[in-house]
Amino acid sequence: MEILEPKKLHKDRRHDHYWIEDGIIFETYQTIRGLRYRELLYVPNVPDNDKCDADCIAYIEKEFLNKH
């Protein structure tokens, strides 16, 4: 039986922070023109959060990316 690596959220090499708004997690990253962001994943019923900490990211990865 093959052991699969757990899935992780996308993390740009210029990553600044993750945030959640209206059930969507976004990644903010730096560019030469300033901060930009991208939508990453629908995370229903997760409360809005201005800056996700490591525990929040671990929860999202476990519940939305690695649920079997």
C-alpha positions in Angstrom: 0.0 0.0 0.0 1.4 3.4 -1.0 1.5 6.1 1.6 0.4 9.5 0.2 2.0 12.8 1.1 -0.6 15.1 2.8 -1.8 17.8 0.5 -0.9 21.4 1.4 -2.3 24.8 0.4 -0.5 26.5 -2.4 2.2 28.8 -1.0 3.8 31.3 -3.4 7.6 31.9 -3.0 6.6 35.5 -2.4 3.9 34.5 0.2 2.8 37.1 2.7 -0.3 35.7 4.5 -3.5 33.7 4.1 -6.9 35.2 4.9 -10.5 34.0 4.8 -13.6 36.0 3.6 -17.1 34.7 2.8 -16.0 31.0 2.9 -13.0 31.4 0.6 -9.3 31.3 1.6 -7.0 33.7 -0.2 -3.3 34.0 -0.4 -1.6 37.4 -0.4 1.8 37.7 -1.9 4.4 40.4 -2.7 5.1 41.7 -6.2 7.2 44.6 -7.5 3.9 46.6 -7.6 2.9 45.7 -4.1 0.6 43.1 -2.5 -1.6 41.0 -4.7 -3.9 38.1 -3.8 -5.4 34.9 -5.3 -8.4 32.8 -4.4 -7.3 29.3 -3.3 -10.1 27.2 -2.0 -13.8 27.2 -1.0 -13.9 26.6 2.8 -17.6 26.6 3.8 -18.5 27.4 7.4 -15.0 28.6 8.3 -15.3 32.1 9.9 -13.7 35.1 8.3 -10.1 35.7 9.4 -7.8 38.7 8.5 -4.6 36.6 8.9 -4.7 32.9 9.3 -2.2 31.4 11.8 -0.6 27.9 11.5 -3.4 26.2 13.4 -6.0 27.6 11.0 -4.0 26.5 8.0 -3.5 23.0 9.5 -7.2 22.7 10.1 -8.1 23.7 6.6 -5.5 21.3 5.1 -6.9 18.5 7.3 -10.6 19.2 6.7 -10.6 20.3 3.1 -7.6 18.8 1.4 -6.9 15.6 3.2 -10.3 14.2 4.2 -10.7 10.7 3.0 
